[in-house]
Structure formats: C-alpha cells, structure tokens
Amino acid sequence: MIDILDAIERWRSDGQRVALATVVGVEKSAPRDPGAAMAVNERGEVAGSVSGGCVEAAVYEEAQDAIAGGRPRLVTYGISDEQASEQGLTCGGTIYVFVERLDW
C-alpha cells in the first residue's frame, strides 16, 4: 500500500488527476482480499493491483472513466464455478471494487 500512496502523492504533486480502485468485498475464491488497491493517473500509469491480472484491464477502464467524469462507482467482476472449471480453475468467485476519483 505504501507504494500506491507514494505514487498517488507523486502524481498529485505533478498535477495529475488520479483514481483509486479498492476491493471492498469478495465471495468464494478471489485473487486479492478486501483492501487491495490500484491507483491510475490520467496519463495511464498504474500502481498496485486489485486482482493480480484477471480484471486489471477492466478496472483500469473504470478508473479512466472516473477520472474523466468524476462519478464513483461500485463494479462487480465474477466467474461461475462452471466457467472456472472450463478454464482449469478450482472454483469461481466474485470481487466488488469501488472506483473513485481522488479530488483532494
């Protein structure tokens, strides 16, 4: 988390707009626990991770949209047990991610 805070501080001091995405809940299997976070600046730079790869691109797009429009949102990403089995995963799961522009 310190790396994310350092990046946010650096970006904000450079005048960059920044969004923060935070895992606020999980059901079943999830790659990261609640509290995992990813920061994105308006230039497209990223610090941190909310999923270890499987939904990072979608969260990145949500963060860019939050930067542009300022509207926070709760987004849900999930995979059923059946879909997980087809992909060779042991079980499915859902993560809930809160995405917000940092306006301070």
C-alpha positions, -999 to 999 in steps of 0.1 A, spaced: 0 0 0 29 24 7 40 21 -30 5 32 -40 4 61 -16 39 72 -28 27 71 -64 -5 90 -57 14 117 -38 39 120 -67 12 121 -93 -9 147 -74 22 169 -69 27 167 -107 -8 180 -112 -22 146 -124 -58 136 -118 -59 102 -101 -85 74 -95 -83 48 -68 -99 13 -71 -103 -7 -39 -115 -43 -34 -144 -38 -9 -158 -73 -9 -153 -109 -22 -174 -140 -25 -159 -175 -28 -124 -176 -44 -107 -142 -51 -72 -134 -61 -69 -105 -36 -85 -97 -3 -106 -67 5 -84 -37 9 -63 -45 -22 -60 -13 -42 -49 0 -76 -43 37 -85 -44 50 -120 -34 85 -132 -47 104 -162 -16 96 -182 -24 59 -178 2 50 -152 -8 23 -127 4 14 -92 -9 -16 -72 -33 -44 -82 -69 -55 -74 -68 -89 -90 -33 -100 -100 -42 -98 -136 -76 -112 -144 -97 -80 -143 -70 -53 -142 -78 -40 -177 -115 -36 -169 -107 -18 -136 -82 4 -155 -110 15 -179 -133 22 -150 -106 43 -133 -100 63 -165 -138 69 -168 -139 80 -131 -111 104 -138 -129 119 -168 -164 120 -153 -158 122 -116 -185 97 -108 -176 70 -83 -189 35 -89 -191 0 -74 -182 -26 -101 -186 -64 -98 -165 -90 -115 -171 -127 -112 -169 -161 -127 -192 -190 -120 -179 -224 -108 -188 -239 -142 -169 -212 -161 -139 -216 -137 -139 -253 -143 -138 -248 -180 -107 -226 -176 -89 -250 -153 -95 -231 -121 -106 -248 -89 -137 -226 -83 -154 -194 -93 -157 -162 -73 -167 -126 -73 -150 -94 -64 -165 -60 -57 -144 -30 -65 -151 6 -55 -136 31 -80 -134 68 -73 -116 99 -85 -94 115 -58 -104 151 -56 -82 164 -28 
